Amino acid sequence: MTSQQHGVGGVDSHKDTIHVAVVTEVGQPVTDNEFPTTTAGCRRAVAWLIEPDPGPAGGCPCGRGRGRAD
């Protein structure tokens, strides 16, 4: 039997990029990735977060503030 590990996903949107990271419950880095700040990039970022590996589902703050999707 395998044990399930929990993690936390975070998104930091910038003018040209969306940086997505997953950390453990105690803040240890698990993985991260960067995507363009476009509608397609935002969709890829969300798809990347909800894959069984690297970690938990999350949201992408596209369309708000500096990280606006076109």
PyMOL Python script that loads the backbone (N, CA, C, O; Angstrom):
from pymol import cmd

cmd.read_pdbstr("""\
ATOM      1  N   MET A   1       0.845  -1.166   0.000  1.00  0.00           N
ATOM      2  CA  MET A   1       0.000   0.000   0.000  1.00  0.00           C
ATOM      3  C   MET A   1       0.899   1.240   0.000  1.00  0.00           C
ATOM      4  O   MET A   1       1.908   1.286   0.703  1.00  0.00           O
ATOM      5  N   THR A   2       0.522   2.234  -0.791  1.00  0.00           N
ATOM      6  CA  THR A   2       1.295   3.477  -0.821  1.00  0.00           C
ATOM      7  C   THR A   2       0.619   4.515   0.057  1.00  0.00           C
ATOM      8  O   THR A   2      -0.605   4.548   0.181  1.00  0.00           O
ATOM      9  N   SER A   3       1.441   5.363   0.664  1.00  0.00           N
ATOM     10  CA  SER A   3       0.865   6.425   1.475  1.00  0.00           C
ATOM     11  C   SER A   3       0.671   7.654   0.602  1.00  0.00           C
ATOM     12  O   SER A   3       1.500   7.958  -0.256  1.00  0.00           O
ATOM     13  N   GLN A   4      -0.426   8.353   0.827  1.00  0.00           N
ATOM     14  CA  GLN A   4      -0.724   9.547   0.060  1.00  0.00           C
ATOM     15  C   GLN A   4      -0.049  10.743   0.714  1.00  0.00           C
ATOM     16  O   GLN A   4      -0.148  10.934   1.926  1.00  0.00           O
ATOM     17  N   GLN A   5       0.637  11.546  -0.088  1.00  0.00           N
ATOM     18  CA  GLN A   5       1.267  12.743   0.421  1.00  0.00           C
ATOM     19  C   GLN A   5       0.442  13.941  -0.010  1.00  0.00           C
ATOM     20  O   GLN A   5      -0.053  13.998  -1.136  1.00  0.00           O
ATOM     21  N   HIS A   6       0.300  14.890   0.889  1.00  0.00           N
ATOM     22  CA  HIS A   6      -0.453  16.103   0.591  1.00  0.00           C
ATOM     23  C   HIS A   6       0.513  17.239   0.309  1.00  0.00           C
ATOM     24  O   HIS A   6       1.609  17.293   0.867  1.00  0.00           O
ATOM     25  N   GLY A   7       0.100  18.134  -0.550  1.00  0.00           N
ATOM     26  CA  GLY A   7       0.918  19.280  -0.877  1.00  0.00           C
ATOM     27  C   GLY A   7       0.050  20.509  -1.051  1.00  0.00           C
ATOM     28  O   GLY A   7      -1.178  20.445  -0.988  1.00  0.00           O
ATOM     29  N   VAL A   8       0.713  21.618  -1.269  1.00  0.00           N
ATOM     30  CA  VAL A   8       0.031  22.891  -1.458  1.00  0.00           C
ATOM     31  C   VAL A   8       0.536  23.489  -2.765  1.00  0.00           C
ATOM     32  O   VAL A   8       1.743  23.570  -2.993  1.00  0.00           O
ATOM     33  N   GLY A   9      -0.396  23.907  -3.622  1.00  0.00           N
ATOM     34  CA  GLY A   9      -0.027  24.546  -4.876  1.00  0.00           C
ATOM     35  C   GLY A   9      -0.161  26.045  -4.757  1.00  0.00           C
ATOM     36  O   GLY A   9      -1.088  26.548  -4.121  1.00  0.00           O
ATOM     37  N   GLY A  10       0.761  26.755  -5.367  1.00  0.00           N
ATOM     38  CA  GLY A  10       0.713  28.206  -5.356  1.00  0.00           C
ATOM     39  C   GLY A  10       0.977  28.752  -6.749  1.00  0.00           C
ATOM     40  O   GLY A  10       1.718  28.155  -7.530  1.00  0.00           O
ATOM     41  N   VAL A  11       0.365  29.895  -7.056  1.00  0.00           N
ATOM     42  CA  VAL A  11       0.501  30.520  -8.361  1.00  0.00           C
ATOM     43  C   VAL A  11       0.904  31.970  -8.170  1.00  0.00           C
ATOM     44  O   VAL A  11       0.320  32.684  -7.354  1.00  0.00           O
ATOM     45  N   ASP A  12       1.904  32.403  -8.925  1.00  0.00           N
ATOM     46  CA  ASP A  12       2.365  33.789  -8.894  1.00  0.00           C
ATOM     47  C   ASP A  12       2.348  34.298 -10.328  1.00  0.00           C
ATOM     48  O   ASP A  12       3.189  33.913 -11.141  1.00  0.00           O
ATOM     49  N   SER A  13       1.387  35.166 -10.637  1.00  0.00           N
ATOM     50  CA  SER A  13       1.293  35.658 -12.015  1.00  0.00           C
ATOM     51  C   SER A  13       2.045  36.978 -12.154  1.00  0.00           C
ATOM     52  O   SER A  13       1.998  37.842 -11.279  1.00  0.00           O
ATOM     53  N   HIS A  14       2.727  37.102 -13.264  1.00  0.00           N
ATOM     54  CA  HIS A  14       3.493  38.309 -13.595  1.00  0.00           C
ATOM     55  C   HIS A  14       3.019  38.811 -14.950  1.00  0.00           C
ATOM     56  O   HIS A  14       2.102  38.241 -15.541  1.00  0.00           O
ATOM     57  N   LYS A  15       3.626  39.850 -15.432  1.00  0.00           N
ATOM     58  CA  LYS A  15       3.220  40.422 -16.711  1.00  0.00           C
ATOM     59  C   LYS A  15       3.334  39.409 -17.852  1.00  0.00           C
ATOM     60  O   LYS A  15       2.427  39.298 -18.676  1.00  0.00           O
ATOM     61  N   ASP A  16       4.440  38.673 -17.903  1.00  0.00           N
ATOM     62  CA  ASP A  16       4.685  37.767 -19.021  1.00  0.00           C
ATOM     63  C   ASP A  16       4.664  36.290 -18.669  1.00  0.00           C
ATOM     64  O   ASP A  16       4.647  35.448 -19.568  1.00  0.00           O
ATOM     65  N   THR A  17       4.665  35.952 -17.386  1.00  0.00           N
ATOM     66  CA  THR A  17       4.735  34.551 -16.986  1.00  0.00           C
ATOM     67  C   THR A  17       3.817  34.248 -15.805  1.00  0.00           C
ATOM     68  O   THR A  17       3.451  35.129 -15.027  1.00  0.00           O
ATOM     69  N   ILE A  18       3.464  32.980 -15.705  1.00  0.00           N
ATOM     70  CA  ILE A  18       2.736  32.437 -14.555  1.00  0.00           C
ATOM     71  C   ILE A  18       3.663  31.392 -13.960  1.00  0.00           C
ATOM     72  O   ILE A  18       3.998  30.411 -14.625  1.00  0.00           O
ATOM     73  N   HIS A  19       4.083  31.588 -12.713  1.00  0.00           N
ATOM     74  CA  HIS A  19       4.954  30.615 -12.059  1.00  0.00           C
ATOM     75  C   HIS A  19       4.100  29.809 -11.085  1.00  0.00           C
ATOM     76  O   HIS A  19       3.401  30.373 -10.244  1.00  0.00           O
ATOM     77  N   VAL A  20       4.162  28.495 -11.207  1.00  0.00           N
ATOM     78  CA  VAL A  20       3.362  27.581 -10.390  1.00  0.00           C
ATOM     79  C   VAL A  20       4.312  26.688  -9.605  1.00  0.00           C
ATOM     80  O   VAL A  20       5.272  26.153 -10.159  1.00  0.00           O
ATOM     81  N   ALA A  21       4.040  26.529  -8.310  1.00  0.00           N
ATOM     82  CA  ALA A  21       4.895  25.687  -7.466  1.00  0.00           C
ATOM     83  C   ALA A  21       4.038  24.814  -6.562  1.00  0.00           C
ATOM     84  O   ALA A  21       2.908  25.161  -6.218  1.00  0.00           O
ATOM     85  N   VAL A  22       4.602  23.674  -6.186  1.00  0.00           N
ATOM     86  CA  VAL A  22       3.975  22.776  -5.211  1.00  0.00           C
ATOM     87  C   VAL A  22       4.982  22.539  -4.104  1.00  0.00           C
ATOM     88  O   VAL A  22       6.148  22.241  -4.363  1.00  0.00           O
ATOM     89  N   VAL A  23       4.519  22.674  -2.851  1.00  0.00           N
ATOM     90  CA  VAL A  23       5.351  22.420  -1.679  1.00  0.00           C
ATOM     91  C   VAL A  23       4.642  21.413  -0.782  1.00  0.00           C
ATOM     92  O   VAL A  23       3.434  21.211  -0.900  1.00  0.00           O
ATOM     93  N   THR A  24       5.400  20.780   0.117  1.00  0.00           N
ATOM     94  CA  THR A  24       4.814  19.844   1.073  1.00  0.00           C
ATOM     95  C   THR A  24       4.059  20.619   2.147  1.00  0.00           C
ATOM     96  O   THR A  24       4.076  21.849   2.180  1.00  0.00           O
ATOM     97  N   GLU A  25       3.396  19.869   3.023  1.00  0.00           N
ATOM     98  CA  GLU A  25       2.664  20.502   4.128  1.00  0.00           C
ATOM     99  C   GLU A  25       3.568  21.327   5.036  1.00  0.00           C
ATOM    100  O   GLU A  25       3.096  22.233   5.723  1.00  0.00           O
ATOM    101  N   VAL A  26       4.870  21.019   5.046  1.00  0.00           N
ATOM    102  CA  VAL A  26       5.806  21.764   5.902  1.00  0.00           C
ATOM    103  C   VAL A  26       6.664  22.736   5.095  1.00  0.00           C
ATOM    104  O   VAL A  26       7.662  23.251   5.598  1.00  0.00           O
ATOM    105  N   GLY A  27       6.272  22.989   3.830  1.00  0.00           N
ATOM    106  CA  GLY A  27       6.934  24.007   3.043  1.00  0.00           C
ATOM    107  C   GLY A  27       8.150  23.588   2.239  1.00  0.00           C
ATOM    108  O   GLY A  27       8.845  24.442   1.689  1.00  0.00           O
ATOM    109  N   GLN A  28       8.423  22.289   2.157  1.00  0.00           N
ATOM    110  CA  GLN A  28       9.556  21.818   1.359  1.00  0.00           C
ATOM    111  C   GLN A  28       9.163  21.817  -0.119  1.00  0.00           C
ATOM    112  O   GLN A  28       8.094  21.311  -0.460  1.00  0.00           O
ATOM    113  N   PRO A  29       9.997  22.370  -1.007  1.00  0.00           N
ATOM    114  CA  PRO A  29       9.666  22.388  -2.427  1.00  0.00           C
ATOM    115  C   PRO A  29       9.517  20.973  -2.990  1.00  0.00           C
ATOM    116  O   PRO A  29      10.300  20.081  -2.666  1.00  0.00           O
ATOM    117  N   VAL A  30       8.507  20.782  -3.833  1.00  0.00           N
ATOM    118  CA  VAL A  30       8.295  19.515  -4.511  1.00  0.00           C
ATOM    119  C   VAL A  30       8.633  19.681  -5.989  1.00  0.00           C
ATOM    120  O   VAL A  30       9.452  18.939  -6.532  1.00  0.00           O
ATOM    121  N   THR A  31       8.003  20.651  -6.630  1.00  0.00           N
ATOM    122  CA  THR A  31       8.229  20.908  -8.050  1.00  0.00           C
ATOM    123  C   THR A  31       7.693  22.278  -8.405  1.00  0.00           C
ATOM    124  O   THR A  31       6.901  22.853  -7.657  1.00  0.00           O
ATOM    125  N   ASP A  32       8.121  22.805  -9.544  1.00  0.00           N
ATOM    126  CA  ASP A  32       7.590  24.076 -10.023  1.00  0.00           C
ATOM    127  C   ASP A  32       7.704  24.124 -11.535  1.00  0.00           C
ATOM    128  O   ASP A  32       8.433  23.343 -12.148  1.00  0.00           O
ATOM    129  N   ASN A  33       6.970  25.054 -12.122  1.00  0.00           N
ATOM    130  CA  ASN A  33       6.960  25.193 -13.571  1.00  0.00           C
ATOM    131  C   ASN A  33       6.543  26.615 -13.910  1.00  0.00           C
ATOM    132  O   ASN A  33       5.948  27.307 -13.084  1.00  0.00           O
ATOM    133  N   GLU A  34       6.854  27.049 -15.126  1.00  0.00           N
ATOM    134  CA  GLU A  34       6.522  28.398 -15.556  1.00  0.00           C
ATOM    135  C   GLU A  34       5.798  28.329 -16.890  1.00  0.00           C
ATOM    136  O   GLU A  34       6.139  27.515 -17.747  1.00  0.00           O
ATOM    137  N   PHE A  35       4.795  29.185 -17.064  1.00  0.00           N
ATOM    138  CA  PHE A  35       3.963  29.199 -18.246  1.00  0.00           C
ATOM    139  C   PHE A  35       3.805  30.633 -18.725  1.00  0.00           C
ATOM    140  O   PHE A  35       3.941  31.564 -17.931  1.00  0.00           O
ATOM    141  N   PRO A  36       3.519  30.831 -20.022  1.00  0.00           N
ATOM    142  CA  PRO A  36       3.287  32.189 -20.511  1.00  0.00           C
ATOM    143  C   PRO A  36       1.956  32.732 -19.986  1.00  0.00           C
ATOM    144  O   PRO A  36       1.019  31.970 -19.746  1.00  0.00           O
ATOM    145  N   THR A  37       1.882  34.033 -19.812  1.00  0.00           N
ATOM    146  CA  THR A  37       0.655  34.663 -19.329  1.00  0.00           C
ATOM    147  C   THR A  37      -0.267  34.929 -20.518  1.00  0.00           C
ATOM    148  O   THR A  37      -0.435  36.063 -20.968  1.00  0.00           O
ATOM    149  N   THR A  38      -0.844  33.857 -20.997  1.00  0.00           N
ATOM    150  CA  THR A  38      -1.831  33.891 -22.081  1.00  0.00           C
ATOM    151  C   THR A  38      -2.959  32.969 -21.659  1.00  0.00           C
ATOM    152  O   THR A  38      -2.838  32.248 -20.668  1.00  0.00           O
ATOM    153  N   THR A  39      -4.042  32.988 -22.395  1.00  0.00           N
ATOM    154  CA  THR A  39      -5.144  32.070 -22.078  1.00  0.00           C
ATOM    155  C   THR A  39      -4.668  30.620 -22.162  1.00  0.00           C
ATOM    156  O   THR A  39      -4.974  29.810 -21.286  1.00  0.00           O
ATOM    157  N   ALA A  40      -3.923  30.297 -23.213  1.00  0.00           N
ATOM    158  CA  ALA A  40      -3.415  28.926 -23.364  1.00  0.00           C
ATOM    159  C   ALA A  40      -2.436  28.582 -22.241  1.00  0.00           C
ATOM    160  O   ALA A  40      -2.461  27.465 -21.723  1.00  0.00           O
ATOM    161  N   GLY A  41      -1.581  29.522 -21.862  1.00  0.00           N
ATOM    162  CA  GLY A  41      -0.631  29.288 -20.769  1.00  0.00           C
ATOM    163  C   GLY A  41      -1.334  29.057 -19.449  1.00  0.00           C
ATOM    164  O   GLY A  41      -0.933  28.202 -18.659  1.00  0.00           O
ATOM    165  N   CYS A  42      -2.386  29.824 -19.213  1.00  0.00           N
ATOM    166  CA  CYS A  42      -3.167  29.649 -17.979  1.00  0.00           C
ATOM    167  C   CYS A  42      -3.822  28.273 -17.953  1.00  0.00           C
ATOM    168  O   CYS A  42      -3.826  27.600 -16.921  1.00  0.00           O
ATOM    169  N   ARG A  43      -4.363  27.864 -19.068  1.00  0.00           N
ATOM    170  CA  ARG A  43      -4.980  26.528 -19.144  1.00  0.00           C
ATOM    171  C   ARG A  43      -3.952  25.433 -18.904  1.00  0.00           C
ATOM    172  O   ARG A  43      -4.228  24.451 -18.216  1.00  0.00           O
ATOM    173  N   ARG A  44      -2.763  25.608 -19.476  1.00  0.00           N
ATOM    174  CA  ARG A  44      -1.702  24.611 -19.263  1.00  0.00           C
ATOM    175  C   ARG A  44      -1.258  24.582 -17.812  1.00  0.00           C
ATOM    176  O   ARG A  44      -0.960  23.514 -17.277  1.00  0.00           O
ATOM    177  N   ALA A  45      -1.211  25.757 -17.159  1.00  0.00           N
ATOM    178  CA  ALA A  45      -0.819  25.820 -15.748  1.00  0.00           C
ATOM    179  C   ALA A  45      -1.818  25.064 -14.875  1.00  0.00           C
ATOM    180  O   ALA A  45      -1.426  24.303 -13.991  1.00  0.00           O
ATOM    181  N   VAL A  46      -3.100  25.275 -15.125  1.00  0.00           N
ATOM    182  CA  VAL A  46      -4.131  24.569 -14.357  1.00  0.00           C
ATOM    183  C   VAL A  46      -4.052  23.073 -14.624  1.00  0.00           C
ATOM    184  O   VAL A  46      -4.126  22.272 -13.693  1.00  0.00           O
ATOM    185  N   ALA A  47      -3.902  22.687 -15.895  1.00  0.00           N
ATOM    186  CA  ALA A  47      -3.794  21.261 -16.228  1.00  0.00           C
ATOM    187  C   ALA A  47      -2.587  20.640 -15.540  1.00  0.00           C
ATOM    188  O   ALA A  47      -2.661  19.510 -15.059  1.00  0.00           O
ATOM    189  N   TRP A  48      -1.472  21.371 -15.489  1.00  0.00           N
ATOM    190  CA  TRP A  48      -0.260  20.877 -14.839  1.00  0.00           C
ATOM    191  C   TRP A  48      -0.502  20.665 -13.345  1.00  0.00           C
ATOM    192  O   TRP A  48      -0.035  19.681 -12.770  1.00  0.00           O
ATOM    193  N   LEU A  49      -1.230  21.587 -12.719  1.00  0.00           N
ATOM    194  CA  LEU A  49      -1.490  21.454 -11.281  1.00  0.00           C
ATOM    195  C   LEU A  49      -2.411  20.293 -10.941  1.00  0.00           C
ATOM    196  O   LEU A  49      -2.264  19.684  -9.881  1.00  0.00           O
ATOM    197  N   ILE A  50      -3.354  19.976 -11.812  1.00  0.00           N
ATOM    198  CA  ILE A  50      -4.320  18.928 -11.464  1.00  0.00           C
ATOM    199  C   ILE A  50      -3.893  17.538 -11.915  1.00  0.00           C
ATOM    200  O   ILE A  50      -4.623  16.571 -11.697  1.00  0.00           O
ATOM    201  N   GLU A  51      -2.720  17.417 -12.543  1.00  0.00           N
ATOM    202  CA  GLU A  51      -2.199  16.091 -12.851  1.00  0.00           C
ATOM    203  C   GLU A  51      -1.961  15.327 -11.550  1.00  0.00           C
ATOM    204  O   GLU A  51      -1.653  15.936 -10.525  1.00  0.00           O
ATOM    205  N   PRO A  52      -2.101  13.988 -11.580  1.00  0.00           N
ATOM    206  CA  PRO A  52      -1.856  13.202 -10.364  1.00  0.00           C
ATOM    207  C   PRO A  52      -0.477  13.461  -9.772  1.00  0.00           C
ATOM    208  O   PRO A  52      -0.316  13.421  -8.552  1.00  0.00           O
ATOM    209  N   ASP A  53       0.489  13.718 -10.587  1.00  0.00           N
ATOM    210  CA  ASP A  53       1.831  14.087 -10.139  1.00  0.00           C
ATOM    211  C   ASP A  53       2.126  15.376 -10.877  1.00  0.00           C
ATOM    212  O   ASP A  53       2.236  15.291 -12.100  1.00  0.00           O
ATOM    213  N   PRO A  54       2.266  16.525 -10.315  1.00  0.00           N
ATOM    214  CA  PRO A  54       2.997  16.855  -9.129  1.00  0.00           C
ATOM    215  C   PRO A  54       2.203  17.040  -7.857  1.00  0.00           C
ATOM    216  O   PRO A  54       2.811  17.004  -6.788  1.00  0.00           O
ATOM    217  N   GLY A  55       0.902  17.235  -7.880  1.00  0.00           N
ATOM    218  CA  GLY A  55       0.277  17.520  -6.604  1.00  0.00           C
ATOM    219  C   GLY A  55      -1.179  17.921  -6.720  1.00  0.00           C
ATOM    220  O   GLY A  55      -1.885  17.496  -7.634  1.00  0.00           O
ATOM    221  N   PRO A  56      -1.618  18.742  -5.783  1.00  0.00           N
ATOM    222  CA  PRO A  56      -3.039  19.054  -5.602  1.00  0.00           C
ATOM    223  C   PRO A  56      -3.592  19.967  -6.692  1.00  0.00           C
ATOM    224  O   PRO A  56      -2.848  20.645  -7.400  1.00  0.00           O
ATOM    225  N   ALA A  57      -4.877  19.965  -6.802  1.00  0.00           N
ATOM    226  CA  ALA A  57      -5.542  20.881  -7.729  1.00  0.00           C
ATOM    227  C   ALA A  57      -5.439  22.304  -7.207  1.00  0.00           C
ATOM    228  O   ALA A  57      -5.333  22.537  -6.003  1.00  0.00           O
ATOM    229  N   GLY A  58      -5.471  23.221  -8.111  1.00  0.00           N
ATOM    230  CA  GLY A  58      -5.387  24.615  -7.698  1.00  0.00           C
ATOM    231  C   GLY A  58      -5.989  25.508  -8.749  1.00  0.00           C
ATOM    232  O   GLY A  58      -6.482  25.035  -9.774  1.00  0.00           O
ATOM    233  N   GLY A  59      -5.951  26.774  -8.502  1.00  0.00           N
ATOM    234  CA  GLY A  59      -6.513  27.732  -9.432  1.00  0.00           C
ATOM    235  C   GLY A  59      -5.443  28.609 -10.034  1.00  0.00           C
ATOM    236  O   GLY A  59      -4.307  28.644  -9.559  1.00  0.00           O
ATOM    237  N   CYS A  60      -5.809  29.306 -11.068  1.00  0.00           N
ATOM    238  CA  CYS A  60      -4.883  30.202 -11.754  1.00  0.00           C
ATOM    239  C   CYS A  60      -5.512  31.585 -11.788  1.00  0.00           C
ATOM    240  O   CYS A  60      -6.608  31.738 -12.327  1.00  0.00           O
ATOM    241  N   PRO A  61      -4.862  32.590 -11.236  1.00  0.00           N
ATOM    242  CA  PRO A  61      -5.475  33.913 -11.153  1.00  0.00           C
ATOM    243  C   PRO A  61      -5.364  34.707 -12.453  1.00  0.00           C
ATOM    244  O   PRO A  61      -4.972  35.874 -12.430  1.00  0.00           O
ATOM    245  N   CYS A  62      -5.701  34.095 -13.574  1.00  0.00           N
ATOM    246  CA  CYS A  62      -5.613  34.815 -14.841  1.00  0.00           C
ATOM    247  C   CYS A  62      -6.790  35.772 -14.995  1.00  0.00           C
ATOM    248  O   CYS A  62      -7.890  35.517 -14.504  1.00  0.00           O
ATOM    249  N   GLY A  63      -6.534  36.865 -15.678  1.00  0.00           N
ATOM    250  CA  GLY A  63      -7.595  37.822 -15.939  1.00  0.00           C
ATOM    251  C   GLY A  63      -7.739  38.863 -14.852  1.00  0.00           C
ATOM    252  O   GLY A  63      -8.654  39.683 -14.909  1.00  0.00           O
ATOM    253  N   ARG A  64      -6.872  38.855 -13.872  1.00  0.00           N
ATOM    254  CA  ARG A  64      -6.946  39.834 -12.784  1.00  0.00           C
ATOM    255  C   ARG A  64      -5.558  40.449 -12.602  1.00  0.00           C
ATOM    256  O   ARG A  64      -4.548  39.755 -12.721  1.00  0.00           O
ATOM    257  N   GLY A  65      -5.510  41.708 -12.324  1.00  0.00           N
ATOM    258  CA  GLY A  65      -4.247  42.375 -12.014  1.00  0.00           C
ATOM    259  C   GLY A  65      -3.253  42.310 -13.142  1.00  0.00           C
ATOM    260  O   GLY A  65      -3.630  42.329 -14.314  1.00  0.00           O
ATOM    261  N   ARG A  66      -1.968  42.233 -12.794  1.00  0.00           N
ATOM    262  CA  ARG A  66      -0.890  42.235 -13.785  1.00  0.00           C
ATOM    263  C   ARG A  66      -0.881  40.977 -14.632  1.00  0.00           C
ATOM    264  O   ARG A  66      -0.509  41.030 -15.804  1.00  0.00           O
ATOM    265  N   GLY A  67      -1.283  39.846 -14.066  1.00  0.00           N
ATOM    266  CA  GLY A  67      -1.215  38.591 -14.795  1.00  0.00           C
ATOM    267  C   GLY A  67      -2.437  38.360 -15.659  1.00  0.00           C
ATOM    268  O   GLY A  67      -3.010  37.270 -15.650  1.00  0.00           O
ATOM    269  N   ARG A  68      -2.837  39.364 -16.396  1.00  0.00           N
ATOM    270  CA  ARG A  68      -4.061  39.286 -17.194  1.00  0.00           C
ATOM    271  C   ARG A  68      -3.867  38.388 -18.421  1.00  0.00           C
ATOM    272  O   ARG A  68      -2.894  38.523 -19.162  1.00  0.00           O
ATOM    273  N   ALA A  69      -4.819  37.471 -18.613  1.00  0.00           N
ATOM    274  CA  ALA A  69      -4.783  36.618 -19.802  1.00  0.00           C
ATOM    275  C   ALA A  69      -5.425  37.361 -20.962  1.00  0.00           C
ATOM    276  O   ALA A  69      -6.422  38.059 -20.776  1.00  0.00           O
ATOM    277  N   ASP A  70      -4.867  37.221 -22.147  1.00  0.00           N
ATOM    278  CA  ASP A  70      -5.407  37.890 -23.344  1.00  0.00           C
ATOM    279  C   ASP A  70      -6.385  37.005 -24.051  1.00  0.00           C
ATOM    280  O   ASP A  70      -6.942  37.395 -25.077  1.00  0.00           O
TER     281      ASP A  70
END
""", "prot")
cmd.dss("prot")
cmd.show_as("cartoon", "prot")
cmd.util.cbc("prot")
cmd.orient("prot")
